[in-house]
Amino acid sequence: MLSSPRNDARTLYILNVNKKRNITMKEWHKLSITEAASLLATDVEQGLGDKEVTARLARYGQNKLRKGKRVSALAIFVSQFKSLVIWVLIGAAAVSAALGETVDGIAIIAIVILNAVIGFIQEYRAEKAAAALARLTAPHCRVVRDGHSAVVAATEIVPGDILMLEGGDLVAADARLIQVSVLRINEAPLTGESQAVGKFTDGLPSEAPLAERKNMVFLGTSVTGGTGRALVVNTGMETELGHIAKLLDAAESGETPLQRHLDRVARMLLWACFGIVALIFSLGLLRGTGPFELFLSSVSLAVAAIPEGLPAVVTVALALGVQRMVRRHALVRRMASVETLGRVQVICTDKTGTLTMGEMTARKLITAENLYRVTGEGYATEGAFFSGNMESLTSKSPELLALLRTSAACNDAELTLVDDRPVVVGDPTEGALLVAAAKGGITRAVIEAEMPRLAAVPFDSDRKRMTLIRRQENHPWAFVKGAPEVILSRCTLIRTDRGVRELTESDRIRLFHANTLLANDALRVLAVAERPLDGFSFEEGMVVSDTTIEQELTLLGLVGLQDPPRSEAKEAVAKCKRAGIKTVMITGDHPDTARAIGHELGILGKGDQVLVGAELDHLDDEATKERVVQVSVYARVTAEHKLRIVRAWKAQGVVVAMTGDGVNDAPAIKEASIGIAMGITGTEVTKEAADIIITDDNFASIVAAVEEGRGIYDNIAKTLAYLLSGNTGELIVMLSAVLLGWPMPLLPLHLLWINLVTDGLPALALATDPIDPGVLNRPPRRSQEALFNRDFLKLTLFTGLLTAGVTLGVFAYELYINNSLEQARDAAFTALVIAELLRAFGARSEQRTLWQIGLFSNMRLFMVVAVSFALQLTIHHVPMLQTLFQIEPVSLNQCAAWIGVGFIPLIVLELRKVIRRLRAKKD
């Protein structure tokens, strides 16, 4: 070990500051302990002094990451007014008020405010929920300073400090290990590696990837077992997590497709308004109408062309979809992102904890005579053992019982319940062995009671094994586990159901072959053995260095462990395929593990490739853009790699979702078209970067959210078509009257009533329509695909002409046959309202007819139409309302006739669906 005199430390530090600048944060692993300590002018035995700490703290700053600004409540509320549609409506309200139509103006502003309040409440609640999900981290750590151990605030750590690490600690900074004793680190938040990583102190090649730098520990990771000391080399924003934070700042997701489409609607409405004003003004001038009168009438008509209920309908559709998604374990932080989910073409997903349980599990056991398949998921102790198709009980299989008992006896982990959820304290691999034993009725408590612990021979990466010595029937007994090749070489006997016999050469060959098969399936394999230790004596709690006790062992069997795929993940991946969505698995795990899981889940198909992060480093952005289409699984990747993958997909014009839980996922989550974080294991920074949080960390919930997103898009599209078709019909009615020199068929209050009540309320009910069961059986819409395509515009115009034709027909009949303008306006008003209300039933689907969907399958819509029907008829028979709407009382015969006429658009549109379906069958 290097020992620098205290009075030379400051001088050495100053001389080496410039050298340190030339060592990037990725190169400390290649230095020896002496070189690293010299560069940082640190005595690794004594640590830094208080004065030196103060000086370095002033130079490097506090050991903390810069946090993005929390979104304030005011900022969330103001963001509700960013849409161009909202400003078009505000302009319409201002014009209405200026023209003396105060009721119109107030109604429009009320809708705008209601829309903002609904959006604000939803997003503010989500922000609060996301904050509540964030896990708290310990703010202190142990260091060596002036030769003594001290507990200090993690923010006060500086380069050159000596960290003291033990089980349960969170690592407070990036550090080079200088001393280890069976040290194992959980690096999943940073690298995605599902297993705890054993650490050592030797130097490594400079090209070693992050996940293989076993002589380093990193900020944000945790110690699962063992002890160690480490020399701090980087703090704060200079750590690996700090580097990720910088990537996160640079990531930008951009507008959602829905926002782009609504802005396009607003621009279209603006141009339509300008066009209406110009057309009517020009026609009026040609006829000699006064300019001021022309201006008033043309602007009034332009305002009437705007569907005032559109923002509220979209907001309600999103808000209701958000509530449904909460029930399906998806918490939405930004409402506009819900619709984006429905357009997703690629889902880039983390493996550990999302596609898999995130909990190591014993999946296969091999004994002298049997291969056992273990059922059950994760750390849950429910499960069974099957040999072939027959369940095996430990009470009837002595060899299985012995294997499970030793797995629990040679174990330092603890299995506890936290919030009724089983949690392993300690090494995940040992936790998996405890769970397997519990499935066979063997608990750690029983082991400790029946076989008290005496001594241990600790595991280390050179020995590749560990031994615990316990007292069994008043005799010391060794329980051993480790790498199969190491344990098998030390075994002379093997246990069977009939007792113990000699381990033959054919047994060794068969077991080595079984080990190879399990490893090829990406299972981590451990061998388990035991032996009596008659003639040895041990003191309780001692650490044994005499390894002769690990000779002449009795082999009990092999255990194949894996972080298993979730039971529902395979079906979820299959659903994605049927929906035209490509699933891409991105993990920090070993390529063999990634490949095996990819095959098991159906992610890897014919022609699909597995790409390792090191290979990605050799591809430029253009080559990456071409390659991503062929790759379905990525292994050993970093945060930068994930960001590049997402950007490559976006460069192809694809709507890409990125899911993950670790800090290394956050930049790609923020960059993706839709970012999805895990709610249970996800870090705070990952949740803040995400649009949606999955509260059960399950890939199947992501697919359910996509289904909801598609349903929401369908509802918004059908609602928008319904509203614009209605406004088109009104506009044609009014324009036709101007062109023909007729009196106005509808008064301004009539138009407002139609837009807000008889169009707006059914539109809100349409927004709640149940999701089409086959929504995931069709390909996703491309992000560039316009909502207002040719088919949409043709249908909107056709529907508008139908409605206008019916309205103008009854208006002309009453005006010229019965010679009554008041009666003609009554007829036009009521016929148009009835036509719009009935058309709402047909607007539920472009393909399926009303009798296929069912009249009562959306009871909200049925009730809204029924109530609106009653309101419309009430207007004609309540004197106060007659005066307000300037209409006359009508007979029941007249009402029946106008209702009959109102059915015409619905009947024609339903017949159109039937004809189109018949044509499609012929084709």
JOFENSUL-V700705 format. One record per residue. N is the residue number from 1. OMEGA is omega as a letter, one per 20 degrees, with the letter a starting at -180 (none if undefined). Layout:
<<N OMEGA> <N OMEGA>>
This chain:
<<1 r> <2 r> <3 a> <4 r> <5 a> <6 a> <7 r> <8 a> <9 a> <10 a> <11 r> <12 a> <13 a> <14 a> <15 a> <16 a> <17 a> <18 r> <19 a> <20 r> <21 a> <22 r> <23 a> <24 a> <25 a> <26 a> <27 a> <28 a> <29 a> <30 a> <31 r> <32 r> <33 a> <34 a> <35 a> <36 a> <37 r> <38 a> <39 a> <40 r> <41 a> <42 r> <43 a> <44 r> <45 a> <46 a> <47 a> <48 r> <49 a> <50 a> <51 a> <52 r> <53 a> <54 a> <55 a> <56 r> <57 r> <58 a> <59 a> <60 a> <61 a> <62 a> <63 r> <64 a> <65 r> <66 r> <67 r> <68 a> <69 r> <70 a> <71 a> <72 r> <73 r> <74 a> <75 r> <76 a> <77 a> <78 a> <79 r> <80 a> <81 a> <82 a> <83 r> <84 r> <85 a> <86 a> <87 r> <88 r> <89 r> <90 r> <91 r> <92 r> <93 a> <94 r> <95 r> <96 a> <97 a> <98 a> <99 r> <100 r> <101 a> <102 a> <103 r> <104 a> <105 a> <106 a> <107 a> <108 r> <109 r> <110 r> <111 a> <112 a> <113 r> <114 r> <115 a> <116 a> <117 r> <118 r> <119 a> <120 a> <121 a> <122 a> <123 r> <124 r> <125 a> <126 r> <127 r> <128 a> <129 r> <130 r> <131 a> <132 a> <133 a> <134 r> <135 r> <136 r> <137 a> <138 a> <139 a> <140 r> <141 r> <142 r> <143 r> <144 r> <145 a> <146 r> <147 a> <148 r> <149 r> <150 r> <151 a> <152 r> <153 a> <154 a> <155 a> <156 r> <157 r> <158 r> <159 a> <160 r> <161 r> <162 r> <163 r> <164 a> <165 r> <166 a> <167 r> <168 a> <169 r> <170 a> <171 a> <172 a> <173 r> <174 a> <175 r> <176 a> <177 r> <178 r> <179 r> <180 r> <181 r> <182 a> <183 r> <184 a> <185 r> <186 a> <187 a> <188 a> <189 a> <190 a> <191 a> <192 r> <193 a> <194 a> <195 r> <196 a> <197 r> <198 a> <199 r> <200 a> <201 a> <202 r> <203 a> <204 r> <205 a> <206 a> <207 a> <208 r> <209 a> <210 a> <211 a> <212 r> <213 a> <214 r> <215 a> <216 r> <217 a> <218 r> <219 r> <220 r> <221 a> <222 a> <223 r> <224 a> <225 r> <226 r> <227 r> <228 r> <229 a> <230 r> <231 a> <232 a> <233 r> <234 r> <235 r> <236 a> <237 r> <238 r> <239 r> <240 r> <241 r> <242 r> <243 r> <244 r> <245 r> <246 r> <247 a> <248 r> <249 a> <250 a> <251 a> <252 a> <253 r> <254 a> <255 r> <256 r> <257 a> <258 r> <259 r> <260 a> <261 r> <262 r> <263 r> <264 r> <265 a> <266 r> <267 r> <268 r> <269 r> <270 r> <271 r> <272 r> <273 r> <274 a> <275 r> <276 a> <277 a> <278 a> <279 a> <280 r> <281 a> <282 r> <283 r> <284 r> <285 r> <286 a> <287 r> <288 r> <289 a> <290 a> <291 a> <292 r> <293 r> <294 a> <295 a> <296 a> <297 a> <298 r> <299 r> <300 a> <301 r> <302 r> <303 r> <304 a> <305 a> <306 r> <307 a> <308 a> <309 a> <310 a> <311 a> <312 r> <313 r> <314 a> <315 r> <316 r> <317 r> <318 a> <319 r> <320 r> <321 r> <322 r> <323 r> <324 a> <325 r> <326 r> <327 r> <328 r> <329 r> <330 r> <331 a> <332 r> <333 r> <334 a> <335 a> <336 a> <337 a> <338 a> <339 r> <340 r> <341 a> <342 a> <343 a> <344 r> <345 r> <346 r> <347 r> <348 a> <349 r> <350 r> <351 a> <352 r> <353 a> <354 r> <355 r> <356 a> <357 a> <358 a> <359 r> <360 a> <361 r> <362 a> <363 r> <364 r> <365 r> <366 r> <367 a> <368 a> <369 a> <370 r> <371 a> <372 r> <373 a> <374 r> <375 a> <376 a> <377 r> <378 a> <379 r> <380 a> <381 r> <382 r> <383 a> <384 a> <385 a> <386 r> <387 a> <388 r> <389 a> <390 r> <391 r> <392 r> <393 a> <394 a> <395 a> <396 a> <397 a> <398 a> <399 r> <400 r> <401 a> <402 a> <403 a> <404 a> <405 a> <406 r> <407 r> <408 a> <409 r> <410 a> <411 r> <412 a> <413 r> <414 r> <415 a> <416 r> <417 r> <418 a> <419 r> <420 r> <421 a> <422 a> <423 r> <424 r> <425 a> <426 a> <427 a> <428 r> <429 r> <430 r> <431 r> <432 r> <433 r> <434 a> <435 r> <436 r> <437 r> <438 r> <439 r> <440 r> <441 a> <442 a> <443 r> <444 r> <445 r> <446 r> <447 a> <448 a> <449 a> <450 a> <451 a> <452 a> <453 r> <454 a> <455 a> <456 r> <457 a> <458 r> <459 r> <460 a> <461 r> <462 a> <463 a> <464 r> <465 r> <466 a> <467 r> <468 a> <469 a> <470 r> <471 r> <472 a> <473 r> <474 r> <475 r> <476 a> <477 a> <478 r> <479 a> <480 r> <481 r> <482 a> <483 a> <484 a> <485 r> <486 a> <487 a> <488 a> <489 a> <490 a> <491 r> <492 a> <493 r> <494 a> <495 r> <496 r> <497 a> <498 r> <499 a> <500 r> <501 a> <502 r> <503 a> <504 r> <505 r> <506 r> <507 a> <508 a> <509 a> <510 a> <511 r> <512 r> <513 r> <514 r> <515 r> <516 a> <517 r> <518 r> <519 r> <520 r> <521 r> <522 r> <523 r> <524 a> <525 r> <526 r> <527 a> <528 a> <529 r> <530 r> <531 r> <532 a> <533 r> <534 a> <535 r> <536 r> <537 a> <538 r> <539 a> <540 r> <541 a> <542 r> <543 a> <544 r> <545 r> <546 a> <547 r> <548 r> <549 a> <550 r> <551 r> <552 a> <553 r> <554 a> <555 r> <556 r> <557 r> <558 r> <559 r> <560 a> <561 r> <562 r> <563 a> <564 r> <565 r> <566 a> <567 a> <568 a> <569 a> <570 r> <571 r> <572 r> <573 r> <574 r> <575 r> <576 r> <577 r> <578 a> <579 r> <580 a> <581 r> <582 r> <583 r> <584 r> <585 a> <586 a> <587 r> <588 a> <589 r> <590 a> <591 a> <592 r> <593 a> <594 a> <595 a> <596 r> <597 r> <598 r> <599 a> <600 a> <601 a> <602 r> <603 r> <604 r> <605 a> <606 r> <607 r> <608 a> <609 r> <610 a> <611 r> <612 a> <613 a> <614 r> <615 r> <616 r> <617 a> <618 r> <619 r> <620 a> <621 a> <622 r> <623 r> <624 r> <625 r> <626 a> <627 a> <628 a> <629 a> <630 a> <631 r> <632 a> <633 r> <634 r> <635 r> <636 a> <637 r> <638 r> <639 r> <640 r> <641 a> <642 r> <643 r> <644 r> <645 r> <646 r> <647 r> <648 r> <649 r> <650 r> <651 r> <652 a> <653 a> <654 r> <655 a> <656 r> <657 r> <658 r> <659 r> <660 r> <661 a> <662 r> <663 a> <664 r> <665 a> <666 a> <667 a> <668 r> <669 r> <670 a> <671 a> <672 r> <673 r> <674 a> <675 a> <676 r> <677 r> <678 a> <679 a> <680 a> <681 a> <682 r> <683 a> <684 a> <685 r> <686 r> <687 a> <688 a> <689 a> <690 r> <691 a> <692 r> <693 r> <694 a> <695 r> <696 r> <697 a> <698 r> <699 r> <700 r> <701 r> <702 r> <703 r> <704 r> <705 r> <706 r> <707 r> <708 r> <709 r> <710 r> <711 r> <712 r> <713 r> <714 a> <715 r> <716 a> <717 a> <718 r> <719 r> <720 r> <721 r> <722 a> <723 a> <724 r> <725 r> <726 r> <727 r> <728 r> <729 r> <730 a> <731 r> <732 r> <733 a> <734 r> <735 a> <736 r> <737 r> <738 a> <739 a> <740 a> <741 r> <742 r> <743 a> <744 a> <745 a> <746 r> <747 r> <748 r> <749 r> <750 a> <751 r> <752 r> <753 a> <754 a> <755 a> <756 a> <757 a> <758 r> <759 a> <760 a> <761 r> <762 r> <763 r> <764 r> <765 r> <766 a> <767 r> <768 a> <769 r> <770 a> <771 r> <772 a> <773 a> <774 a> <775 r> <776 r> <777 r> <778 a> <779 r> <780 r> <781 r> <782 a> <783 a> <784 a> <785 a> <786 r> <787 r> <788 r> <789 a> <790 a> <791 r> <792 a> <793 r> <794 a> <795 r> <796 a> <797 a> <798 r> <799 r> <800 r> <801 r> <802 a> <803 r> <804 a> <805 r> <806 a> <807 a> <808 r> <809 a> <810 r> <811 a> <812 a> <813 a> <814 a> <815 a> <816 r> <817 a> <818 r> <819 r> <820 r> <821 a> <822 r> <823 r> <824 r> <825 r> <826 a> <827 a> <828 a> <829 a> <830 r> <831 a> <832 r> <833 a> <834 r> <835 a> <836 a> <837 a> <838 a> <839 r> <840 r> <841 r> <842 a> <843 a> <844 r> <845 r> <846 a> <847 a> <848 a> <849 a> <850 a> <851 r> <852 a> <853 a> <854 a> <855 a> <856 a> <857 r> <858 a> <859 r> <860 a> <861 a> <862 a> <863 r> <864 r> <865 a> <866 a> <867 r> <868 r> <869 a> <870 r> <871 a> <872 r> <873 r> <874 a> <875 a> <876 a> <877 r> <878 a> <879 a> <880 r> <881 r> <882 r> <883 a> <884 a> <885 r> <886 r> <887 a> <888 r> <889 a> <890 r> <891 r> <892 r> <893 r> <894 r> <895 a> <896 r> <897 a> <898 r> <899 r> <900 r> <901 a> <902 r> <903 a> <904 r> <905 r> <906 a> <907 a> <908 a> <909 r> <910 r> <911 r> <912 r> <913 a> <914 a> <915 r> <916 r> <917 r> <918 r> <919 a> <920 r> <921 r> <922 r> <923 none>>
